Structure formats: structure tokens, C-alpha cells
Amino acid sequence: MKINFEIPNDNNYHQFCPECYSENISKIEQDGKWFYKCAACGKISPRLIVIDPKVKYWIDQETKEYWHESVGIFIFNKNNEALFFERVMFPYAYTIPAGHLDVEESVEEAVKRELFEEANIKIAKVKLFSEEDMLNDPCRRGADKHRWHLFTGRLEDKPDIKINDEGLVPVWLSLEEALKKELTAPVRYFIEKYNQTLFL
């Protein structure tokens, strides 16, 4: 999204309606998915514009595009199947454990944090696989563009996976099986681009 209004410079957390920019918003559930309703304009949207001083973001001065920095990880088991789960928050699709980079953490710290927060998995060793900009990657916090830090990792044992409130039951899928699912834009992009080189 483009940020075409003046955002507060008070170093506090803010969330705005993407239609009228009101902050009078409530979270609602519809058909097992989460949305946001604006009390000012009545619009129900799967997304907000979130300004969070803890999260690394910037606004392009020329285009006014809102950017976030993201991390994600393909976790593989012994059968070269990767861990996926279906999101109940926008974007509503299958994804890998992923999230936004906080200002005061390294990308490796961030991906380990996201893996634990979203799937209850602690892992000692991860590998930075790719760093690139995704120009068509809308998130529920209002950014359409993300700078991605993609990791890979491997589990030798079966962990006690517990997906948090962002998703549903976890599934282990081969990359070929995953491509038959509805995937988030970056996950599909990475699988189609790198395929089995993700195993290495």
C-alpha cells in the first residue's frame, strides 16, 4: 500500500483503516478467518495499516510505498518434506513459518523467534538461503513489498508442533505437493524458483 497520510511520529504502535485511516478498528471473525472492522466508515477488511516502532519498516520517499523486512524458513524432515500451515489471518493461504524482522534483532534471531512463536519449534542451526525483494507480497499489516531473508533448516526428530492463533493444523508436504495448494505469494515464488536446491 501507499502511505498517503501523515503518520504519527510518537514512537507508539498505531493501526489504521486502509480506507479512511481511522484508528477505531475492531477484530472480527468470519467463517473461521480474522478480519478488521472500522467503526468510522464501516469497511470490513482483511488488512490494516500498522505502524509498529518495534518492526523494521520504511516508506519509499518517491513512490510512498510501505515496505517491511521479513524472515521465513523452510524446515525439512528426513523425507525432504517441508512444514506448512494454513493461515487464518491475511493472506489466507498455506505458508511456511515466517514473519517480520524486529528493529533490534538479527535476521537469524528473527527467524528462530518466528519458528518458535508460530510452530513451537526450537532449532539450533539454520542456513541463510536467499535475500531478495518481493514486490508482490501483501501482508495483513499493510505492506505490499517486503525485503525477504529466507532460511532453511532440518529436523532429525519429530517435534511437538503447535501452530499459534495465526494458523491451522500443521502439515508436512513435499514441494510438489505444496505447489498444488493455495500458497502465499513468496512461498510459491521460492519453491518455483529454487525447488530442490532448497534441500542443500
N, C-alpha and C positions, 0 to 999 in steps of 0.2 A: 504494500500500500504506500501511497504517497502521504507524507505528513504536511498537510496544507493549513495547519493552525499552530498557534503558539503553544508549545508545551511548557508546563511549569518547570522552573529551574530551582526547585526547593529540595532536591535530593531525596524525595519521597516516592513511594510507589503510587502510580496512578493507572486507572483503566478507563478507556473512553469508548463510547458507542461509535462504530465506524461510519454511522450515518449522520448523526447530529453532534457528535463529540461530547455528549453529556456523560457525566460520571455516575449517574443514577441508574445503575445496572444491577440486575439480579440473575443468578444462575438458575436455570430450569432444566428439567429432564423431559425429553420427548422420545418415546419408543426406544428407551434404553440408551439414548445418546444425550450428551450435555450441550446446551445452547445458552445464550445470554439474551435477556430481555431488557430493553431500555424503557424506563418509566417515562422518559420525556417524549420520545417520538413513537413509542410502541413497537419499534422494529425488533424482531427476533433474529438473531444472527449466530452462526457457529463460531464467530471470531470477535475479538476485541482489538483495540489498540492499547497495548500495555506498555507503559514506560516504567521500567524497573531499574533503579540505580545499581542493583546487585548484578544485573545481567549485562554482558558486553554487547553494545549496540552502537549504531551511528546512523546519521541521516545524511545522505549524499547532498551536498550543497547545491549542485546543479539540477539534479532530477527530483530532489525531495524524497527519493525512495528510502524506505526504512529497512535497515539491514540488521540481522542478528548473526552471531557466530555460534556454530553448532558442533556437537560431537556425536558420534554414533559408533556402534560396534557390531560386527558380525561375529557372534560366538558360535563355534562349531563343536559338535560332539565327535565321537570316534568314527561315526558313519558319514562324516562330512555333511551333516545336516545342520542348518543354522536355526537359531532361536528367533521366532516371530511371535507377535501377539496383535490382536485386532484392537484398534483404538476406539474408545467411546467418546473421546474428545476430538475435535477437528485437528488434522484431517482424518476422516473416518475410513480407515483402511488398515491393512496389515503393515507392520513396521518392525524394525529392529530396535533394541534399546538405544535411545538417543535423547538429546535434549540440548539446552542452551548452555553456553560457556559463561560461568560467572567471572566477574572482573578480576577477582583476586585469586584465581586458581590456574594451574597449568592445564593444557588440553588432556594430558594423561590423568591428572587428578579428576577432571570433569567427567571423563568417560567412565572411570571406575565408580564415581559417585552416582552417575545416572544408571549404571548397570545394577548397583545395589538398590537404589531408590525404586526403580521400575520393576526389577525382577528378583530382588533379594539374593543376588549373586555377588560374592566377593572373589576377586581374581587378582593374583599377584603379578602376572605377566601379560601385557598387551603389546600389540605391534601397531605403530602408526603406518597406515597403508597408503593414504592419499589425502592431499589437501587441495581443495578447489572450490570455486564459487559456483553456487547453484542459483540460477536466475529465475527459475520457476518452481519455487518451493514454499508455498504459502503455509504459515503456521497459525495457530489459534490466537497468538499474541500480536498479530497484525503485520508481520514482515512477510514479504513475498520473496525476498532474496536472502540467502544465507551463505556465509563462508564456512565450509564444512571441513572437519578434521575426522577422517574415517579411520577406525581401528579394526583390527581382527584379533581374535583370541580363541583359545581351545580349552575345553574342559575334558578331563580324563574321567571324572566321576559324575554321577547323576546328582545335581544339586537339588535342594528343596526350593523350587521356583515358586514365587508368589508375586503375581503381577499387581501393581498398585491400582489406584482408582482411575487411572488413565486408560486401562485396557481390560481385555477379557482373558480367557484361559490361554496359556502359552502353548505353542505347537512347534515341533521340530520338523523342518521341511528341507528337502534338497533344493538347490537353486532352481532346478527345472520345475519342481512342484510349486515353488514360491511364485514363479512367473505366471502361473495360472490363476493366482489370487489377485484381488484388487490391492495394489501396493501403493504406499506413499511415493510421491514423485522421485525423491532422491534414492530411495531403496531400489526402485525399478531401474533407475539410471545406473546405479553402481553395479547391480547384477548383470545388466545387459552389456555394460562397458567392460567389466573385468572378469566376469564369470568365474571359472575355476582357478584363476590366478589368486582369488581371494583365499584359497586354501593354504597358499605357500607362506 
